[in-house]
Amino acid sequence: MSGVFDRGEGHEQVVFCHDPRTGLRAIIAIYSTALGPALGGTRFFPYPDEDAALTDVLQLAKAMAYKNALAGLDLGGGKAVIIGDPQRDKSEALLRAYGRFVASLGGRYVTACDVGTYVEDMDVIARECRWVTGRSPVDGGAGDSSILTALGVFQGMRASAKWLWDSPSLRGRRVGIAGVGKVGRHLVEHLLAEGAEIVVADVSPTAVAAVRAAHPEVDVVADTEELIGADIDIYAPCAMGGALDEHTVTGLKASVVCGAANNQLAHPGVERLLLERGILYAPDYLVNAGGVIQVDDERHGFVFDRARAKTERIFDTTLAVFAAAERDAVPPAVAADRIAEQRMADVGALTRIWLP
């Protein structure tokens, strides 16, 4: 049986946090601090067991390190998960207990929102810990980061269109969005303003109803399975991870995959299957970096226009990744990894230079 050390892929630190009085069971994973403090959100999710939670947090922490590096931020990568149902188990006491565990790391890990956590939760955590971003404007923060996350995905789609169809315009393109919660809802608005056609699927009838009420022109299909097989130009996974596996890729009719979900590739090898099928894949951590760009900007006194300008550069970064992939004859996911790893190696090596 493999041990905890065998589970990671070079992670620097994994912290298990338990407070029986509040029911807190959390795991904080730090993949790298080569470029700076490890920033990544806190996910509150009813994992089936602790093993599943550990697997998820390790993958998410590594993805954050690569995301922050590729976005050009002076940040390492980390992530945290709280095991439980946020609708039932979340409380002020639990969040504050969690905040004290984050504080115990002395700034090595900086937290933010993720699935199951919101700006008001960050405000509560910040009462015990100063290494918190994604707070409400009232509490000195930048507010909802899903707005810029959606903008970044939109820019990634425009770059994909430019690369594949020689024009960044999405007018007349049919986009299938799986998941219209926080980010997907904003993405719908960007795409409609651009003149794209939209079809959506979501496990939440409430989320679908909200989108349809605001935009009755949006089409709806029963589930993600139907969306995958639909006649669409672009497929945008915007829900949970693992959205792309052999079954999904084989059934896809889309020419582009570009979405907000983290860890979209279910396992290694899927990126090559996408390439073999002629489907252009915009790596998830590349295009969904708008949120982390926002929370990083918050650390320096948030200015929305500055954060927006940085997020819009995802268009250029996406084209650079596609160009590197073509030059090296590798999938875009591999090219993105190489660029991120090179930056972590080059800039991280500067720590050899002692500063007084």
C-alpha positions in Angstrom: 0.0 0.0 0.0 1.4 3.4 -0.9 2.0 6.0 1.7 1.0 9.7 1.9 4.4 10.7 0.5 3.8 8.5 -2.6 0.5 10.2 -3.3 2.0 13.5 -4.3 4.1 14.6 -7.3 6.7 16.7 -5.5 4.3 18.6 -3.2 6.1 20.6 -0.6 3.6 20.2 2.2 0.3 18.6 3.0 -1.5 19.6 6.2 -4.5 17.7 7.7 -6.7 20.0 9.8 -9.2 18.6 12.4 -11.3 20.4 14.9 -13.7 18.0 16.5 -15.7 20.7 18.3 -16.8 22.4 15.0 -16.7 19.3 12.9 -13.9 20.7 10.7 -12.0 18.2 8.6 -9.8 19.9 6.0 -6.7 19.2 4.0 -4.3 22.0 2.8 -1.9 21.0 0.0 1.0 23.2 -1.1 2.6 22.1 -4.3 5.2 24.8 -4.8 6.4 28.1 -3.4 9.1 28.6 -6.0 7.5 31.7 -7.3 5.9 33.0 -4.1 3.3 32.1 -1.5 1.0 29.2 -2.6 -2.3 30.7 -3.6 -5.4 28.7 -4.3 -9.1 28.5 -3.2 -10.8 26.5 -0.5 -13.3 23.8 -1.8 -16.1 22.8 0.5 -17.5 19.5 -0.9 -19.1 16.3 0.4 -16.4 13.9 -0.7 -17.3 10.2 -0.3 -14.2 9.6 1.8 -10.9 11.2 2.9 -9.0 9.4 0.2 -11.1 11.1 -2.5 -10.5 14.5 -0.8 -6.8 13.9 -0.7 -6.6 12.9 -4.3 -8.6 16.1 -5.3 -6.6 18.5 -3.2 -3.3 17.2 -4.5 -4.3 17.5 -8.1 -5.8 21.0 -7.6 -2.7 22.3 -5.8 -0.5 21.2 -8.6 -2.8 22.8 -11.2 -2.8 26.1 -9.2 1.0 26.2 -9.3 1.0 25.8 -13.1 -1.9 28.3 -13.5 -0.1 31.0 -11.5 3.1 30.4 -13.3 1.6 30.5 -16.8 -0.4 33.7 -15.8 2.9 35.4 -15.0 2.1 35.8 -11.3 4.6 35.8 -8.5 2.7 33.0 -6.7 3.2 29.4 -6.0 0.4 26.9 -6.0 -1.8 25.4 -3.3 -5.3 24.4 -2.6 -7.5 23.4 0.3 -10.6 21.2 0.7 -13.1 21.0 3.6 -14.9 17.7 3.7 -18.6 18.1 4.2 -21.9 19.4 2.8 -21.6 23.2 2.7 -25.4 23.5 2.9 -25.5 21.5 6.1 -22.1 21.6 7.8 -20.8 25.2 7.1 -20.8 27.5 10.2 -19.1 30.5 11.5 -17.2 28.5 14.1 -16.0 25.9 11.5 -14.8 28.6 9.1 -13.0 30.4 11.9 -11.4 27.2 13.0 -10.2 26.6 9.5 -8.9 30.2 9.3 -6.7 29.5 12.3 -5.2 26.5 10.6 -4.4 28.7 7.5 -2.9 31.3 9.8 -0.7 28.6 11.4 1.2 28.3 8.0 2.4 31.9 8.4 1.6 33.0 4.8 3.0 30.0 2.9 -0.6 29.4 1.8 -3.1 32.1 0.8 -6.7 31.1 0.4 -9.7 32.3 -1.7 -13.1 31.1 -2.9 -13.8 27.8 -4.7 -16.7 25.4 -5.1 -18.9 25.6 -2.1 -17.3 28.8 -0.7 -18.2 32.4 -1.3 -16.9 35.9 -0.6 -18.9 36.0 2.7 -17.1 32.9 3.8 -13.7 34.5 3.1 -14.8 37.5 5.2 -15.4 35.1 8.1 -12.1 33.2 7.6 -10.3 36.6 7.5 -11.4 37.3 11.1 -8.8 34.7 12.1 -6.3 35.0 9.3 -4.8 37.7 7.1 -3.8 35.4 4.3 -7.2 35.5 2.7 -8.3 36.9 -0.7 -11.6 37.0 -2.5 -13.2 39.0 0.2 -16.2 41.3 -0.2 -15.7 45.0 -1.1 -17.1 45.9 2.3 -14.4 43.9 3.9 -11.7 45.5 1.7 -11.7 42.8 -1.0 -12.4 42.6 -4.7 -15.6 40.5 -4.5 -16.8 37.8 -6.9 -13.8 36.5 -8.9 -16.1 34.5 -11.3 -16.6 37.7 -13.4 -12.9 37.8 -14.5 -12.7 34.0 -14.6 -15.4 34.0 -17.3 -13.7 36.9 -19.1 -10.5 34.8 -19.3 -12.3 31.8 -20.7 -14.0 34.0 -23.2 -10.6 35.4 -24.3 -9.3 31.8 -24.6 -12.2 31.0 -26.9 -11.5 34.0 -29.0 -7.8 32.9 -29.3 -8.9 29.4 -30.2 -11.2 30.8 -32.9 -8.3 32.9 -34.2 -6.0 29.9 -34.4 -8.4 27.5 -35.9 -10.6 29.7 -38.1 -8.3 32.7 -38.6 -10.7 35.1 -36.9 -11.2 35.8 -33.2 -14.9 36.5 -33.8 -17.3 34.1 -32.2 -20.3 35.5 -34.1 -22.5 32.6 -35.4 -20.4 30.0 -33.6 -22.5 27.5 -31.5 -21.1 27.0 -28.0 -22.1 24.3 -25.6 -21.7 25.2 -21.9 -21.7 22.4 -19.3 -22.4 24.1 -16.0 -24.0 27.6 -15.8 -23.3 28.4 -12.2 -20.9 31.1 -11.1 -18.6 31.3 -14.1 -20.9 29.7 -16.8 -23.6 32.3 -16.2 -21.1 35.2 -16.9 -19.7 33.3 -19.9 -23.1 33.1 -21.4 -23.4 36.9 -21.3 -20.0 37.4 -23.0 -20.8 35.0 -25.8 -24.3 36.4 -26.4 -22.8 39.9 -26.6 -20.4 38.6 -29.2 -23.2 37.1 -31.3 -22.6 33.4 -30.5 -25.4 30.8 -30.2 -25.6 29.1 -26.8 -26.8 25.7 -25.7 -26.4 24.7 -22.0 -26.8 21.8 -19.6 -26.6 21.8 -15.8 -27.5 19.3 -13.1 -29.2 22.2 -11.3 -32.6 23.1 -12.6 -32.4 26.4 -10.7 -29.2 27.4 -12.5 -30.7 26.6 -15.9 -33.9 28.5 -15.0 -31.9 31.5 -14.0 -30.1 31.6 -17.3 -33.3 31.1 -19.3 -35.1 33.8 -17.4 -32.3 36.3 -18.3 -31.7 35.0 -21.8 -34.7 33.1 -23.3 -32.8 32.7 -26.6 -30.4 30.2 -24.9 -31.1 26.5 -25.8 -31.2 23.8 -23.1 -30.5 20.1 -23.4 -31.3 17.4 -20.8 -27.7 16.7 -19.7 -24.0 16.8 -20.4 -24.2 13.6 -22.4 -26.6 15.2 -24.9 -24.5 18.3 -25.0 -21.4 16.4 -25.9 -23.1 14.8 -28.9 -24.7 18.0 -30.1 -23.7 19.9 -33.2 -21.6 22.6 -31.6 -18.4 24.4 -32.5 -17.0 24.8 -29.0 -17.5 22.7 -25.9 -17.0 24.6 -22.6 -16.8 22.4 -19.5 -17.6 24.7 -16.6 -18.5 22.4 -13.8 -16.4 19.8 -11.9 -13.2 18.3 -13.0 -12.6 15.1 -15.0 -14.9 16.3 -17.8 -12.7 14.9 -20.6 -12.2 11.1 -20.9 -12.1 8.6 -23.7 -15.9 8.4 -23.9 -16.4 12.2 -23.9 -13.7 12.9 -26.5 -14.8 10.1 -28.8 -18.4 11.5 -28.7 -17.5 15.2 -29.1 -18.6 16.9 -32.3 -17.0 20.2 -31.3 -13.8 21.5 -32.9 -12.6 23.3 -29.8 -12.7 22.6 -26.0 -12.3 25.7 -23.9 -13.9 25.9 -20.5 -13.6 27.0 -16.9 -13.6 23.7 -15.0 -10.4 22.7 -13.3 -8.5 19.5 -14.0 -10.6 18.7 -17.1 -8.4 15.9 -18.3 -9.6 12.8 -16.5 -6.1 11.2 -16.8 -2.9 11.4 -18.7 -3.3 10.5 -22.4 -6.6 12.3 -23.0 -4.7 15.3 -24.3 -3.2 13.2 -27.1 -6.6 11.7 -27.9 -7.9 15.2 -28.4 -5.0 16.0 -30.7 -5.6 12.8 -32.7 -9.2 13.6 -33.2 -8.3 17.1 -34.4 -10.0 18.9 -31.5 -8.2 22.0 -30.3 -7.8 22.0 -26.5 -7.3 25.3 -24.7 -5.7 24.1 -21.4 -8.1 24.7 -18.5 -5.6 26.3 -16.1 -4.5 28.7 -18.9 -7.9 30.1 -19.8 -9.5 30.1 -16.3 -6.8 32.1 -14.7 -8.9 35.3 -14.6 -10.1 34.6 -11.0 -6.6 34.1 -9.6 -5.4 37.2 -11.4 -8.2 39.1 -9.6 -7.4 37.7 -6.1 -3.7 38.3 -6.7 -4.5 41.9 -7.6 -6.5 42.2 -4.4 -3.4 41.5 -2.4 -1.9 44.8 -3.7 -5.1 47.0 -3.4 -7.6 45.9 -6.0 -8.1 47.9 -9.2 -10.6 46.3 -11.5 -9.4 47.9 -14.7 -5.8 46.7 -14.0 -7.0 43.1 -13.2 -9.2 43.1 -16.3 -6.3 44.2 -18.5 -4.1 41.4 -17.1 -7.0 38.9 -17.7 -7.4 40.0 -21.3 -3.8 39.0 -22.0 -5.0 35.4 -21.7 -5.8 35.8 -25.4 -2.1 36.3 -26.3 -0.9 33.6 -23.9 -3.3 31.1 -25.4 -2.0 31.8 -28.9 1.6 31.5 -27.6 0.8 28.0 -26.2 -0.8 26.9 -29.5 2.3 28.1 -31.3 4.6 26.3 -29.0 2.5 23.1 -29.3 2.7 23.3 -33.1 6.4 24.0 -33.1 7.2 21.1 -30.8 4.6 18.7 -32.2 2.9 18.2 -28.8 -0.6 18.7 -27.5 -1.3 22.2 -26.2 -1.6 20.8 -22.6 2.0 19.6 -22.8 3.2 22.9 -24.3 1.5 24.8 -21.5 3.0 22.6 -18.8 6.5 23.1 -20.3 6.1 26.9 -20.3 4.9 26.9 -16.7 7.6 24.5 -15.6 10.3 26.6 -17.3 9.2 29.7 -15.5 9.1 28.0 -12.1 12.6 26.7 -12.7 14.1 29.9 -14.0 12.5 32.4 -11.6 12.5 30.0 -8.7 16.2 29.6 -9.1 16.7 33.2 -8.2 16.2 32.2 -4.5 19.9 31.1 -4.7 20.7 34.8 -4.7 20.8 35.9 -1.1 19.0 39.1 -0.2 19.7 40.9 3.1 
